[in-house]
């Protein structure tokens, strides 16, 4: 199930690159450094500490793709540090044979809102055909699209390079998952160009998805709500843990890793330019709260609380026309770690409550390292229902019979526990066993192990 359909229903590396085998049949491309990337560094005035996978590959003139007919899954985040898009660099500078590009949710150009893709088109700069890999067919059938491209123009290698934001319900990782399944079924090679987890990779947090009962395109498999991994690490986990049971085997996978990234780095510390991964993810501040406040997507268009779409601070501004100052007072009284709340009023230009003045709160994260976005969101849900039980209907099933809150949290536990009067600590305690098991699994697939510590 995809976001659009459900919401409608409810309203340096240099030298030669060497493949080092890791678990699950993956090879991590590594080597020794030389020279700078085409176009130079990152944001002006900010030291650049981290090199992305695409930058590492560009430094070698994309030698991993030599002689290959390449399809690339990307969006506006697929840039080099000088903001040149990788498809432009591959085709126009390096002569890589890019036969197709594939756009995920929001599209290759990033122009579409939640639950939408972009129509297929010919890129006027490079002549590469861009396909809609999100809205044109069910995600599990992306194999049909790859097969069509392979039969029409040839396809040997699929490359994935998109900036993730560290949350299970951000759909790009599931485009990657189904693309890996498709590549395995068709005997294609799959290359992941790694990027930082912008909200650090220190920890996995929150409930683990109950598979297959709550599987959907906002969470296909059993990982935690805040996964604490890079896309390269997730690809390794998917390949070893999930693909054999779905595709019959893992895919021929290579990850081009980051250089200079530490697990406790926030994105601003990397020195890399922040390109919005989607229209409602404007800043790293948004990404920091998103693993929790995205749960407010579960509210109906005429009930519950809006998640701030249609404002300049989505997922930080949360509210509804029937909410008043009492919510802010109750939340601040909880003294939740690393966050404080401002009484706020806003008028969304689109999405829930468009054109209506909403009362609510704005989250201010005061200490990112102790802030727990999921526990905070649970506290917000509990207080909202306590203050206005008749107006806070987050749990009603949609047209499919499943509740959006359950798909976002990955289980029925959160909504049933809150309905039964559980405290924040009791709700959080209810997912700890599954989370502990996932953390053990996750540990096997981490590529980066260093942290910088106190600074």
N, C-alpha and C positions, 0 to 999 in steps of 0.2 A: 504494500500500500504506500502511495506517495503522498507528500504533504498537500499538494494541490487538491487531489481527489478527496482526501479526508476533510480538509477545511471546507471544501465546497459542500460536503455532506452535512457539516454542522454549521455552516454559515461562513699549500698547494699540492695537488696531485699532478705530477708531471711524468717523466720517464714513461714507460709503457704502463697502461692500466692493466692490472692483473686481477683475475677473478679468484677470490678466496672463498672456498665453499663454506657455507654455514648450514645450520639446521634447516630442514625443509627443502633442500635442493636449491637454495639461494646462493648466489655469488655476490659478494660485496666488492665493487670495483675500488681498488686502492693503488697507490703509487707514491712517487716522490715529487716535490713541487718544483715549478719553474714559472717565470713570467707572470704578468697580470692578465686579466680577462679582457676581451674586446670591450672597449668603451670605458674602462677604468672603474672607479670606486662607487661607494654608496652615497647616502645623503650628505650634502655639504656640511662641513664642520663637525661631523660625527665619525670617530674612528671606526673602521669596519673590521670586526673581529672574526666574522664567520663567512665562509664561502659555501654557497649552495651547491647541490649536486649538478645543476645545469652549468654553473660557472666552472666547476671542476672539469666537466666534459668539454665545454667550449675551449678551455685552455689546451686541450688535446685535439682541437678541430673535430670533435665528435667521432673519434676513431672507433668507438664501440658500435657506431651505426654505419660504418663504411661498408659499401656494397649491399646494404639492406634497403628494402622498400619499407618506409617507416610511416606509421600512423601515430599521431600524438594527441593525447587527451590533455587539454589545458584550458586556461581561461586567462583573464587579464593579469593574474598573479605570476604567470610563467615568464618572468622577465629576468634578464641579467642585471647586475647592480647599476648599470647606467640607464636602466629602464627600457632597453631594447627588448622586444619580445623575442623569445627563443625561436619561434617559427621563422620570423624574419631573419634572424642570425643564421639559423641552420640552412635556409634556402638561399638567401641572397649573398651571404659571405662565405659559408663553408661548403655549399653545394651538396648538402645532404638530400637524398631522394625522399622528400616528404610527400607521400601520395595522398594523405588525408589528415585532417584534423577533426577532433570530436569534442563537442561542447557538452558540459555537464548541466545540472540545474543552474539556472540564471544565464546559461549560454556561454559560448566561446568568447564573446565580447563583454559579457557580464551585464547586459542591458535589461534582463528580465527579472521580474520580482519572484518571490517565493512560490514554488510549485509550478514554475514555467521554464521552458527552454527557449531557444531561438530557432527560427527556420534555417534550413540548410542554405548555403550560399557559396559563391566563389570569392575567396579573399582577393581583393583587387591588387594588393601589393605583391603577393607572392604567386598568385594563380592557384593556390591550394584549395581544394574543395573542403568546406567545413560542414560536418554532419551534426544534426541534433541527436545526441546520444542520451537524452533525458526524456523528452516528452513524446518522441515519435513512436516509441514502443516500450513495453514493460522492461524494466532494467534487467531482469533475468534473461531477456531475449536479445541483449546486445550482441550475442553471438551471430544473430541474423545479419546485423549491420556489418560486423567484421567479415563475415563470409561473403557478403555482397561486394565489399571493397576488394577483398582478396581475389574474387573471381573477375572483377571488372578491370582492375589496374595492378593487381599483385600486392601482397602484404606479407612481410616477413617478421617485423618487430613492432610491437606497440609500446609507446613511451607514455608514462604518466608523470605529469609535473603540475601540481596544484597546491597552493598554500592551504593547509587545513587549519582548524582553530582548536582542536583538542577535545571536541565533544562528540559523543556517539551519534547524536541526531543531526550532525552536519553532514549532508548527504554525499559529499565528494568521496569520502572513503568507501562508500558503498558502490559508487560508480567504479572505483578502482577494484573492489572485490568482484563485481560481476564481470568486469573486463578481464580480470585474471582468470576467472572461470572460463570465459569465452576463449581466451588465448590458449588455455590448456586443452580445451576441446578441439581446437583447430590446429594445434601443434605450432603455435606462434611463440616467439620469444617475447618476454615482458621486461621492460626496463623502468625502474622507478628512480627519478631524480629527486633526491631527498631535500626537504626544507625543515626549518626548525618548528617545533611545537611552540607557538607564540606565548602560551601561558605556562611554560616550563614543562619538563618531562620528569619532574620530581616524584610524582605520585599518581596512582590510580585511585579514583574516588567514586562513590555513589553506587547505586544498585546495578547489578549485572543483568543483562537481558535474558529473559526466560525464552529459550528457543525450543520449538518453533512457535509457541503460542502467541508471542508478542512480536514476532518478526515482521518488519515492514521496511520501507525505504528510509525511514528515520532510525533504523536499527535492525540490521539483518541477522547479526550473530551475537554470541554471548561474550561481549566485552562490557566493561564498566562505563557508566555515563560520562565520566571524565577519564579518558584512557591513559593520559600521561605518556604517549608514544609519538614518534614521528611517523609520517606516512611510510617511510622505508621500513621501520620496525613493524608497523602494522602489516605491511605486505609480507614480511617474513612470517609473522604469526598466522596470517590468513593461509599462506601457502602450505604450512606444515599442519595446522590444526583443522582447517575447514575444507580446503580444496579437494583432498583425496575423497571425501565423502560426497562431494557434489559433482566434481568433474571427473572422478575416477583416478586422478593423480594430481600432483602439484604441477605448476607451470615452470618452464625454463625461465627463472627469475634472476635478474641482476639489479642490485641497488647501487647507485653512485652516491656515496655518503657525503655528508657535510664535513667541512673541515673547520675546526676551531670552536665547535659548539659544545657547551657544557649543559648538563641536564637542568641546572637551576637558573638558566638564563631566561629572562623575559625578553620579548622580541626587541624592545628598544635597546637592549644591551648588545644585540648582534651587530648593530651598525647598518643593517640592511634596510632598504626602503619598504615601507608598509604600503602595499597596494590592496585596496579593499577586496577581500575574497568574494564578497557578495554585496548587493546593494544595502543591506541592513547590518553590515559589519564594518562600520566606518573607522573604528579605532581599536587599538589593543585594549583599551578600557572596556569596550563592548565585549571583546572576546573573554575578558577576565570574569565577567558576570554571566555570560551566556550559558555555561553548563548548568546553571541553576534557574535563571529567570526565563529561559526558553520554555519552562514548564507552564508559564502563563499563556502560551499558545493554546493550551487545552481549553481555555474559556470559550464559551459560545459567543456569537456575535452580539447577542442581546443580554447575556448574563456573564458572570465571572469578571475577570480583570484583563485588560488589554496589555500586551507586552511592549507597547511603545512603537510599533511599526507606524509609519506615517509621521514620525517626529525625527528631529536631528539626533536624538539619543535613544535609539531602539534598544530594548532589553535593559536599559538603565532607568528609564521612566516607565513606571508600572502603575496603572490605575483604571478608573471607570467613572462614569457620571454619578454613580451612587456611593462613591467612596469619599470620606471626609478626613479631617485632621486626626481622627481617633486611631487610624491605622499607623500613621507615622509615630504617634505617641506610644502606642503599644510596642512597636518594633524597636524603637530606641530604648525602651524600658528593659528589653531583653539583654541589652549590652552584648550583642553578638560580636565575636572576634573579627577585627579587621574591617569593619564596615559601620557606617552611620547613615541615617536616612534623613532626607529633607522633605518636608511637606511640599508637594508639587502639584501644579495644574497645567494641563496641556490639551491641545485640540488637534487630534490626528488629521492629516490631510488625506489619508487613505487607510484601508484595513479597518479593524474593529473600531467602532464609535467614531468613524470619520465625520468631521464637522460638528462634533459634540465636545463640550468642555468636560474633561475628565479630572477628577481629584485623585491623588495618590501619593506616591513617593518617588524620589530619585535616589538611587543607591550611590554612595560615595565610598569607594574602597580606600581605606586609610592605611592598610598594611596588607599587601598582596600575599605575603608569605604565610600569614596566619588565617587569611580569609578563606572560608570554605563555601563556595557558591551554592552547592547543592543543599547542604544543611541550612544555609541562609534562606534558600527558596522554600524549603519545607516549613521553616518557621513563618515565613510570609503567608504561605497557604493556610497554615493552622490559624493564625491570627485573623486573616481575612474571613474565614468561615466562622470563627468565634464571634466576630463583631457583626457580621451580616449574613447569617446562615441562609436566609431565603434568597439572597441575591448572588451568592457565590456558588454557582452550579458548574463545577469543573468536570463532573463525572458522567454526565449523560452520554450514553452510547451514540455514535454517529450512524449514518445510513448503513455502514458495513456491520453494525452490531458490536464493534469494538470501540473502546474509549480511547480518545486521543491521549489522555493523561497516562494511560497504561502503555501505549506505544512509546511515549517519550521516556517514561521511567523504566520501561522494559519489563514491567510486571504489574500485577494488580495490588501488590503489597502497599504501596504508598497511599493510594486513594482509599483502600479499605481500612488501613490503620488510622488515617486521619478521621474518617467517618466514625470509627469506633472510639474516638476520643484520645488517641495515643498522643504522648508528648513528643517533642522534637527528638529527644534522646531515644525514646522507644522506637520511633520510626527509623532512625539511623541505625539502631542496633539490629533491626530486622534484616538488613542486607549484608551484615559484616561477614557471615560465613561464606557466602558466594563471592564477596569481594576478596576475601583472603585467598580463596582458591584461584581466582583470576590473577591476583598479584603474583602468585607462584608461577603460573603459566606465562604471564607477561615477561617475567624476569629472563626466561630462556631466550627471548628474541630481541633483547635490547642490543643495539649496536654501540651506543655511547654510554660510558659508565662513569665518567668523571663529573664532579661538581666543583664549582669554584669556592663554595663555602662563604663565610662572612666577608663582606666587602663594604 
